[in-house]
Amino acid sequence: MKAKIKLSATIVLYNQDKKELKKAINSFLNIKLIKHLFIVDNSSFPNIDVSEFQTNEISYISTRKNLGFSKANNHTINRIKGFSDYHLVLNPDVFFEENIVEELIKRLREEEDVSLITPKVVFPNGDNQYNIRKYPSAFDLIIRKLHVFKGRIHKQEYRDRDLSKPLYPEAIHGCFMLFKTEDFVSLGGFDERYFLYMEDIDICRKIDAIGKKKLYYPNVAVTHVLKQGSSKSFKLLLYHLSSAIKYFLKWRRYN
């Protein structure tokens, strides 16, 4: 049995930009904790040079097919169970300073009823991405795609609150989600019915169901490139629509 470590993480790939991925990996490797990163590659024809990851802090897993975001992340659940104290779900286009994860872990450790913490997330130019949300209605998803009713969208993003201070939001965007590993495992990770999109909102609902909370901690920040793929690709838009239908059918009694 492997010795328990402080931090595990999963990055899921699908034909990922190599420069962005290297920045994400290096950000993780610079963390001054006992840690391990699982890279789950959903690419049918991986374009990653595995020899670049020859370190005992990284495990590379090639699925040779696109499992989707949820299933690929859950691919590591049995590996992290009893193995780490905290588990980070990290997008491959996110990078950060080495000390921010330690500060987030410290805060997460202090709050027994919090399962998930996220920092402030910014674009490469420093603008806020507003990575926390209220639970959406179908109308909210539609107006966000159409870029109308900006006032309502801003309220959904808690812009009517002081976002320089920590708060407990309803939902957190999935580019940087730091969990207590025990809670992530007990929740069964992400719902694998979602191939892509809405899995982050769904797991926040599941955290509510076990009587715990999520914390937005803006004292530290990470940078997220953010492709907004479903706004540019019809195929990704269909994935988003499919996930939204599954989400509202599953949680309709709460909407």
SEVOPA-521035 format. One record per residue: x, y, z of N, C-alpha, C in turn. Coordinates in steps of 0.05 Angstrom, whole numbers. Example, Ala and Ser with C-alpha at 12.3 -4.5 7.8 and 13.67 -1.06 7.14 Angstrom:
<ropas>
<ropa <264, -114, 156>, <246, -90, 156>, <264, -66, 156>>
<ropa <257, -45, 142>, <273, -21, 143>, <258, 1, 157>>
</ropas>
This chain:
<ropas>
<ropa <17, -24, 0>, <0, 0, 0>, <17, 25, 0>>
<ropa <11, 44, -17>, <26, 69, -19>, <22, 86, 6>>
<ropa <44, 101, 13>, <41, 120, 35>, <23, 142, 27>>
<ropa <7, 152, 47>, <-12, 173, 41>, <3, 199, 35>>
<ropa <-7, 214, 16>, <5, 240, 9>, <-15, 262, 15>>
<ropa <-5, 287, 13>, <-21, 310, 20>, <-41, 317, -3>>
<ropa <-31, 316, -28>, <-46, 327, -51>, <-44, 309, -75>>
<ropa <-67, 303, -86>, <-68, 290, -113>, <-83, 309, -132>>
<ropa <-79, 304, -157>, <-93, 321, -177>, <-97, 306, -203>>
<ropa <-118, 314, -218>, <-123, 302, -244>, <-125, 324, -265>>
<ropa <-111, 320, -287>, <-115, 337, -310>, <-125, 319, -333>>
<ropa <-147, 326, -345>, <-158, 311, -367>, <-151, 325, -393>>
<ropa <-140, 310, -412>, <-131, 321, -438>, <-149, 312, -461>>
<ropa <-151, 329, -481>, <-162, 320, -507>, <-150, 338, -528>>
<ropa <-130, 328, -542>, <-116, 343, -563>, <-108, 371, -552>>
<ropa <-94, 371, -529>, <-88, 395, -515>, <-65, 411, -526>>
<ropa <-66, 437, -525>, <-44, 455, -532>, <-20, 448, -513>>
<ropa <3, 442, -525>, <26, 432, -509>, <37, 454, -491>>
<ropa <38, 479, -501>, <50, 500, -485>, <33, 506, -460>>
<ropa <7, 507, -464>, <-11, 511, -441>, <-8, 488, -421>>
<ropa <-7, 464, -431>, <-6, 440, -414>, <20, 441, -397>>
<ropa <42, 448, -410>, <67, 449, -395>, <66, 469, -372>>
<ropa <53, 492, -377>, <50, 512, -356>, <33, 501, -333>>
<ropa <12, 487, -339>, <-5, 475, -318>, <11, 454, -302>>
<ropa <25, 437, -316>, <40, 416, -303>, <62, 428, -285>>
<ropa <77, 448, -296>, <98, 460, -280>, <87, 475, -256>>
<ropa <63, 487, -259>, <51, 500, -235>, <46, 479, -213>>
<ropa <36, 456, -221>, <31, 435, -201>, <58, 425, -189>>
<ropa <78, 420, -206>, <103, 408, -196>, <117, 428, -177>>
<ropa <112, 454, -180>, <125, 473, -163>, <113, 475, -135>>
<ropa <91, 462, -130>, <78, 462, -104>, <96, 448, -84>>
<ropa <101, 460, -61>, <120, 449, -42>, <105, 430, -22>>
<ropa <93, 410, -33>, <78, 390, -17>, <85, 362, -28>>
<ropa <80, 341, -12>, <81, 314, -23>, <56, 310, -40>>
<ropa <59, 304, -66>, <37, 306, -85>, <40, 286, -107>>
<ropa <18, 283, -122>, <19, 265, -146>, <-2, 275, -166>>
<ropa <6, 276, -191>, <-12, 285, -213>, <-18, 262, -231>>
<ropa <-44, 258, -236>, <-53, 239, -256>, <-61, 254, -281>>
<ropa <-48, 248, -303>, <-56, 259, -329>, <-71, 238, -345>>
<ropa <-97, 244, -349>, <-114, 225, -364>, <-118, 236, -392>>
<ropa <-108, 222, -412>, <-108, 232, -439>, <-130, 218, -455>>
<ropa <-151, 234, -462>, <-174, 224, -477>, <-169, 224, -507>>
<ropa <-146, 232, -516>, <-141, 234, -545>, <-139, 207, -558>>
<ropa <-152, 204, -581>, <-150, 178, -595>, <-122, 173, -605>>
<ropa <-108, 195, -613>, <-80, 193, -622>, <-64, 214, -605>>
<ropa <-55, 206, -582>, <-42, 225, -564>, <-18, 239, -577>>
<ropa <-16, 265, -573>, <6, 280, -585>, <25, 290, -563>>
<ropa <24, 277, -539>, <40, 284, -517>, <65, 266, -515>>
<ropa <88, 277, -511>, <113, 262, -508>, <114, 253, -479>>
<ropa <108, 228, -474>, <107, 217, -447>, <134, 219, -433>>
<ropa <156, 219, -448>, <183, 220, -436>, <187, 246, -421>>
<ropa <171, 267, -427>, <174, 292, -413>, <163, 290, -385>>
<ropa <148, 269, -379>, <136, 266, -352>, <149, 244, -336>>
<ropa <175, 240, -340>, <189, 219, -325>, <196, 229, -297>>
<ropa <176, 229, -280>, <179, 236, -252>, <160, 219, -236>>
<ropa <168, 213, -211>, <150, 196, -194>, <127, 212, -184>>
<ropa <125, 238, -191>, <102, 254, -183>, <80, 255, -204>>
<ropa <84, 241, -226>, <64, 241, -248>, <59, 213, -258>>
<ropa <33, 207, -262>, <25, 183, -275>, <9, 191, -301>>
<ropa <18, 180, -323>, <4, 186, -349>, <-13, 162, -357>>
<ropa <-39, 168, -362>, <-58, 147, -369>, <-70, 154, -396>>
<ropa <-66, 138, -416>, <-78, 142, -443>, <-102, 124, -446>>
<ropa <-126, 136, -449>, <-150, 120, -452>, <-155, 111, -481>>
<ropa <-141, 125, -500>, <-144, 119, -529>, <-172, 124, -540>>
<ropa <-189, 136, -524>, <-215, 144, -534>, <-225, 167, -516>>
<ropa <-244, 182, -526>, <-254, 205, -510>, <-276, 195, -491>>
<ropa <-268, 193, -466>, <-287, 184, -445>, <-306, 206, -436>>
<ropa <-299, 231, -443>, <-313, 254, -432>, <-299, 263, -407>>
<ropa <-306, 287, -398>, <-293, 300, -375>, <-299, 285, -349>>
<ropa <-324, 278, -344>, <-332, 266, -318>, <-319, 238, -315>>
<ropa <-323, 221, -335>, <-313, 194, -333>, <-282, 193, -332>>
<ropa <-269, 211, -346>, <-240, 212, -346>, <-230, 220, -318>>
<ropa <-243, 240, -306>, <-235, 248, -278>, <-240, 225, -259>>
<ropa <-263, 212, -262>, <-269, 190, -244>, <-251, 165, -247>>
<ropa <-236, 165, -269>, <-217, 144, -275>, <-197, 140, -253>>
<ropa <-192, 162, -237>, <-172, 161, -216>, <-183, 157, -188>>
<ropa <-209, 154, -185>, <-221, 153, -159>, <-210, 130, -142>>
<ropa <-208, 107, -153>, <-197, 84, -137>, <-168, 88, -130>>
<ropa <-154, 104, -146>, <-125, 109, -141>, <-121, 129, -118>>
<ropa <-140, 148, -116>, <-136, 169, -95>, <-150, 162, -69>>
<ropa <-168, 143, -69>, <-182, 135, -44>, <-162, 126, -23>>
<ropa <-161, 140, -1>, <-142, 133, 20>, <-113, 140, 14>>
<ropa <-109, 153, -9>, <-82, 160, -18>, <-74, 188, -13>>
<ropa <-94, 207, -15>, <-88, 235, -11>, <-108, 248, 8>>
<ropa <-100, 270, 19>, <-118, 285, 37>, <-136, 304, 21>>
<ropa <-124, 315, -1>, <-138, 335, -18>, <-134, 328, -47>>
<ropa <-155, 333, -63>, <-154, 326, -91>, <-162, 350, -108>>
<ropa <-145, 357, -127>, <-149, 380, -145>, <-157, 371, -173>>
<ropa <-180, 381, -181>, <-189, 377, -209>, <-180, 402, -224>>
<ropa <-161, 398, -242>, <-147, 421, -255>, <-149, 420, -285>>
<ropa <-158, 442, -297>, <-158, 444, -326>, <-129, 446, -337>>
<ropa <-124, 436, -361>, <-98, 437, -373>, <-90, 465, -383>>
<ropa <-107, 484, -381>, <-101, 512, -389>, <-102, 531, -366>>
<ropa <-95, 521, -342>, <-95, 537, -318>, <-66, 537, -307>>
<ropa <-57, 560, -298>, <-30, 562, -285>, <-31, 581, -261>>
<ropa <-12, 577, -243>, <-14, 592, -217>, <13, 592, -203>>
<ropa <15, 609, -183>, <39, 611, -166>, <40, 587, -147>>
<ropa <64, 580, -139>, <68, 555, -123>, <55, 555, -96>>
<ropa <51, 578, -83>, <42, 579, -56>, <11, 579, -53>>
<ropa <-4, 582, -75>, <-32, 587, -72>, <-47, 561, -63>>
<ropa <-38, 538, -71>, <-51, 513, -64>, <-48, 508, -34>>
<ropa <-24, 514, -23>, <-20, 510, 5>, <-39, 528, 22>>
<ropa <-43, 553, 12>, <-61, 571, 26>, <-90, 561, 25>>
<ropa <-98, 551, 2>, <-125, 540, -1>, <-129, 516, 17>>
<ropa <-109, 498, 18>, <-111, 475, 35>, <-113, 483, 64>>
<ropa <-98, 502, 72>, <-99, 512, 100>, <-127, 521, 107>>
<ropa <-140, 536, 89>, <-167, 546, 94>, <-187, 523, 93>>
<ropa <-183, 505, 75>, <-202, 482, 73>, <-200, 464, 98>>
<ropa <-176, 461, 108>, <-172, 445, 133>, <-186, 458, 157>>
<ropa <-187, 485, 157>, <-199, 499, 180>, <-229, 497, 180>>
<ropa <-241, 492, 157>, <-271, 492, 155>, <-281, 464, 151>>
<ropa <-290, 452, 173>, <-298, 424, 173>, <-322, 418, 155>>
<ropa <-340, 438, 152>, <-365, 434, 136>, <-362, 443, 107>>
<ropa <-337, 448, 98>, <-332, 455, 70>, <-318, 432, 56>>
<ropa <-330, 423, 33>, <-318, 401, 18>, <-301, 410, -5>>
<ropa <-306, 435, -15>, <-294, 444, -40>, <-287, 473, -37>>
<ropa <-263, 481, -47>, <-254, 508, -46>, <-244, 516, -74>>
<ropa <-247, 541, -81>, <-237, 552, -106>, <-226, 580, -102>>
<ropa <-205, 587, -116>, <-194, 614, -114>, <-208, 633, -134>>
<ropa <-200, 658, -135>, <-208, 675, -156>, <-195, 665, -182>>
<ropa <-210, 666, -204>, <-199, 658, -230>, <-199, 682, -248>>
<ropa <-176, 686, -262>, <-174, 710, -279>, <-165, 701, -307>>
<ropa <-171, 718, -327>, <-160, 714, -354>, <-131, 721, -354>>
<ropa <-116, 714, -375>, <-88, 722, -377>, <-83, 752, -375>>
<ropa <-103, 768, -382>, <-99, 797, -380>, <-106, 808, -352>>
<ropa <-114, 790, -334>, <-120, 797, -307>, <-149, 803, -300>>
<ropa <-166, 803, -321>, <-195, 807, -316>, <-207, 784, -301>>
<ropa <-227, 789, -284>, <-240, 769, -269>, <-258, 752, -287>>
<ropa <-257, 725, -283>, <-274, 707, -298>, <-300, 701, -284>>
<ropa <-303, 710, -260>, <-328, 705, -245>, <-335, 676, -246>>
<ropa <-319, 660, -232>, <-320, 631, -233>, <-339, 619, -213>>
<ropa <-355, 635, -199>, <-376, 625, -181>, <-403, 633, -192>>
<ropa <-423, 616, -188>, <-449, 621, -199>, <-471, 613, -179>>
<ropa <-494, 625, -184>, <-518, 614, -171>, <-528, 592, -189>>
<ropa <-544, 573, -178>, <-554, 551, -194>, <-571, 563, -216>>
<ropa <-567, 554, -241>, <-581, 565, -264>, <-609, 553, -269>>
<ropa <-626, 570, -279>, <-651, 560, -291>, <-645, 556, -321>>
<ropa <-663, 543, -335>, <-660, 541, -364>, <-658, 568, -377>>
<ropa <-674, 587, -367>, <-674, 614, -378>, <-646, 627, -374>>
<ropa <-633, 622, -352>, <-606, 633, -347>, <-586, 622, -367>>
<ropa <-588, 597, -374>, <-569, 586, -393>, <-574, 598, -421>>
<ropa <-599, 602, -428>, <-605, 613, -454>, <-596, 642, -457>>
<ropa <-601, 658, -436>, <-593, 687, -439>, <-562, 689, -438>>
<ropa <-549, 671, -425>, <-520, 671, -425>, <-509, 666, -453>>
<ropa <-521, 647, -467>, <-513, 641, -494>, <-519, 664, -513>>
<ropa <-541, 678, -508>, <-550, 700, -526>, <-537, 726, -518>>
<ropa <-524, 727, -495>, <-511, 751, -485>, <-531, 774, -482>>
<ropa <-554, 767, -470>, <-574, 788, -465>, <-581, 787, -435>>
<ropa <-596, 808, -426>, <-603, 810, -397>, <-578, 809, -380>>
<ropa <-559, 827, -386>, <-534, 827, -372>, <-537, 830, -342>>
<ropa <-556, 846, -333>, <-560, 850, -305>, <-566, 824, -290>>
<ropa <-583, 807, -302>, <-590, 782, -289>, <-565, 763, -289>>
<ropa <-550, 763, -311>, <-526, 747, -313>, <-506, 755, -291>>
<ropa <-503, 781, -287>, <-485, 791, -267>, <-493, 783, -239>>
<ropa <-519, 783, -233>, <-528, 773, -207>, <-523, 744, -204>>
<ropa <-526, 728, -226>, <-520, 700, -225>, <-491, 695, -218>>
<ropa <-473, 714, -225>, <-445, 712, -220>, <-436, 725, -194>>
<ropa <-456, 732, -178>, <-450, 745, -152>, <-436, 772, -155>>
<ropa <-440, 786, -177>, <-427, 811, -180>, <-440, 833, -163>>
<ropa <-462, 827, -151>, <-475, 846, -132>, <-464, 842, -104>>
<ropa <-444, 824, -101>, <-431, 820, -75>, <-403, 830, -76>>
<ropa <-390, 833, -53>, <-362, 842, -52>, <-345, 817, -57>>
<ropa <-335, 814, -82>, <-320, 790, -89>, <-291, 791, -81>>
<ropa <-284, 812, -66>, <-257, 813, -55>, <-256, 797, -28>>
<ropa <-279, 788, -19>, <-281, 774, 7>, <-291, 745, 2>>
<ropa <-283, 726, 19>, <-292, 699, 16>, <-323, 697, 19>>
<ropa <-335, 679, 4>, <-363, 674, 7>, <-369, 645, 0>>
<ropa <-393, 636, 7>, <-402, 608, 2>, <-422, 608, -21>>
<ropa <-413, 604, -45>, <-431, 605, -68>, <-446, 579, -72>>
<ropa <-466, 580, -89>, <-481, 556, -95>, <-464, 537, -113>>
<ropa <-451, 549, -133>, <-437, 532, -152>, <-410, 544, -160>>
<ropa <-392, 527, -168>, <-365, 534, -175>, <-358, 523, -203>>
<ropa <-346, 540, -219>, <-337, 532, -246>, <-314, 511, -243>>
<ropa <-314, 492, -261>, <-297, 469, -258>, <-268, 470, -267>>
<ropa <-257, 494, -272>, <-229, 495, -282>, <-209, 490, -259>>
<ropa <-216, 496, -234>, <-198, 493, -212>, <-215, 487, -187>>
<ropa <-218, 461, -180>, <-235, 453, -158>, <-218, 436, -139>>
<ropa <-214, 446, -115>, <-198, 432, -95>, <-216, 420, -74>>
<ropa <-217, 394, -73>, <-235, 379, -56>, <-220, 366, -32>>
<ropa <-234, 361, -11>, <-225, 342, 9>, <-228, 315, -5>>
<ropa <-207, 300, -8>, <-208, 275, -23>, <-230, 256, -12>>
<ropa <-233, 254, 14>, <-253, 237, 26>, <-281, 243, 16>>
<ropa <-287, 269, 14>, <-313, 278, 4>, <-316, 272, -26>>
<ropa <-296, 278, -41>, <-297, 273, -70>, <-303, 244, -76>>
<ropa <-289, 227, -61>, <-293, 198, -65>, <-320, 189, -56>>
<ropa <-329, 199, -33>, <-355, 191, -22>, <-378, 200, -40>>
<ropa <-374, 222, -55>, <-394, 232, -74>, <-394, 216, -100>>
<ropa <-374, 199, -103>, <-372, 184, -128>, <-361, 201, -151>>
<ropa <-347, 223, -143>, <-336, 240, -164>, <-358, 254, -180>>
<ropa <-353, 258, -205>, <-373, 271, -223>, <-393, 250, -233>>
<ropa <-417, 259, -239>, <-437, 243, -251>, <-429, 237, -280>>
<ropa <-425, 212, -287>, <-415, 205, -313>, <-435, 207, -335>>
<ropa <-460, 214, -328>, <-480, 219, -349>, <-474, 244, -365>>
<ropa <-458, 262, -353>, <-450, 286, -366>, <-424, 281, -381>>
<ropa <-425, 282, -407>, <-401, 277, -423>, <-383, 302, -421>>
<ropa <-395, 325, -422>, <-380, 350, -421>, <-401, 372, -413>>
<ropa <-393, 389, -395>, <-410, 412, -385>, <-430, 402, -364>>
<ropa <-435, 420, -345>, <-455, 417, -323>, <-447, 398, -301>>
<ropa <-425, 383, -305>, <-416, 364, -284>, <-406, 380, -259>>
<ropa <-396, 404, -263>, <-386, 419, -241>, <-410, 430, -224>>
<ropa <-431, 439, -238>, <-455, 448, -224>, <-468, 425, -210>>
<ropa <-469, 402, -222>, <-481, 378, -211>, <-467, 369, -185>>
<ropa <-440, 369, -185>, <-427, 360, -161>, <-430, 380, -138>>
<ropa <-434, 405, -145>, <-441, 425, -123>, <-468, 418, -111>>
<ropa <-487, 410, -127>, <-513, 401, -117>, <-509, 377, -98>>
<ropa <-491, 359, -106>, <-487, 335, -90>, <-474, 342, -63>>
<ropa <-457, 362, -63>, <-445, 371, -38>, <-467, 382, -20>>
<ropa <-486, 397, -31>, <-509, 407, -15>, <-523, 383, -2>>
<ropa <-527, 362, -18>, <-543, 339, -9>, <-530, 324, 15>>
<ropa <-504, 327, 19>, <-491, 315, 42>, <-488, 335, 65>>
<ropa <-500, 359, 62>, <-500, 379, 83>, <-474, 394, 86>>
<ropa <-459, 396, 64>, <-434, 411, 65>, <-434, 435, 46>>
<ropa <-413, 450, 46>, <-412, 475, 31>, <-388, 477, 12>>
<ropa <-389, 498, -4>, <-368, 505, -22>, <-358, 533, -15>>
<ropa <-332, 538, -18>, <-320, 564, -10>, <-305, 577, -33>>
<ropa <-312, 602, -38>, <-297, 619, -57>, <-277, 635, -40>>
<ropa <-251, 633, -47>, <-230, 645, -31>, <-213, 663, -49>>
<ropa <-220, 688, -52>, <-207, 706, -71>, <-181, 718, -62>>
<ropa <-171, 710, -38>, <-145, 720, -28>, <-122, 711, -46>>
<ropa <-127, 690, -62>, <-107, 680, -81>, <-121, 676, -108>>
<ropa <-106, 676, -129>, <-118, 674, -156>, <-102, 656, -174>>
<ropa <-116, 644, -194>, <-103, 628, -215>, <-111, 640, -242>>
<ropa <-95, 634, -262>, <-101, 644, -289>, <-111, 621, -306>>
<ropa <-133, 627, -321>, <-147, 607, -338>, <-149, 619, -366>>
<ropa <-139, 604, -385>, <-140, 614, -413>, <-169, 616, -423>>
<ropa <-185, 595, -418>, <-213, 594, -424>, <-219, 596, -454>>
<ropa <-226, 573, -466>, <-232, 572, -495>, <-261, 579, -502>>
<ropa <-279, 574, -483>, <-308, 578, -488>, <-317, 563, -513>>
<ropa <-310, 537, -514>, <-314, 521, -538>, <-342, 519, -547>>
<ropa <-362, 518, -529>, <-389, 514, -538>, <-401, 538, -551>>
<ropa <-387, 561, -549>, <-396, 585, -563>, <-386, 586, -592>>
<ropa <-366, 568, -598>, <-353, 568, -624>, <-358, 543, -640>>
<ropa <-365, 521, -627>, <-368, 495, -641>, <-397, 485, -638>>
<ropa <-409, 478, -660>, <-437, 467, -660>, <-437, 441, -644>>
<ropa <-417, 424, -648>, <-416, 398, -634>, <-415, 402, -604>>
<ropa <-398, 421, -595>, <-396, 426, -566>, <-421, 439, -556>>
<ropa <-435, 455, -573>, <-460, 466, -564>, <-481, 444, -560>>
<ropa <-480, 423, -576>, <-498, 401, -573>, <-492, 386, -547>>
<ropa <-466, 383, -540>, <-459, 371, -515>, <-470, 387, -492>>
<ropa <-468, 413, -494>, <-477, 431, -473>, <-507, 428, -470>>
<ropa <-522, 427, -492>, <-551, 424, -491>, <-558, 397, -479>>
<ropa <-545, 376, -487>, <-551, 349, -476>, <-546, 349, -446>>
<ropa <-524, 361, -437>, <-518, 361, -408>, <-538, 378, -393>>
<ropa <-547, 400, -404>, <-567, 417, -391>, <-593, 402, -387>>
<ropa <-601, 387, -408>, <-626, 372, -406>, <-624, 351, -383>>
<ropa <-601, 337, -382>, <-597, 317, -361>, <-597, 330, -334>>
<ropa <-584, 353, -332>, <-583, 367, -306>, <-611, 375, -296>>
<ropa <-626, 387, -314>, <-653, 397, -305>, <-672, 374, -299>>
<ropa <-669, 352, -313>, <-686, 328, -307>, <-678, 317, -280>>
<ropa <-653, 317, -274>, <-643, 305, -249>, <-651, 322, -225>>
<ropa <-648, 349, -228>, <-652, 367, -205>, <-677, 384, -207>>
<ropa <-697, 375, -223>, <-719, 393, -229>, <-735, 400, -204>>
<ropa <-735, 383, -184>, <-751, 389, -160>, <-738, 412, -144>>
<ropa <-713, 419, -150>, <-699, 440, -136>, <-700, 467, -151>>
<ropa <-710, 466, -176>, <-710, 491, -193>, <-737, 505, -192>>
</ropas>
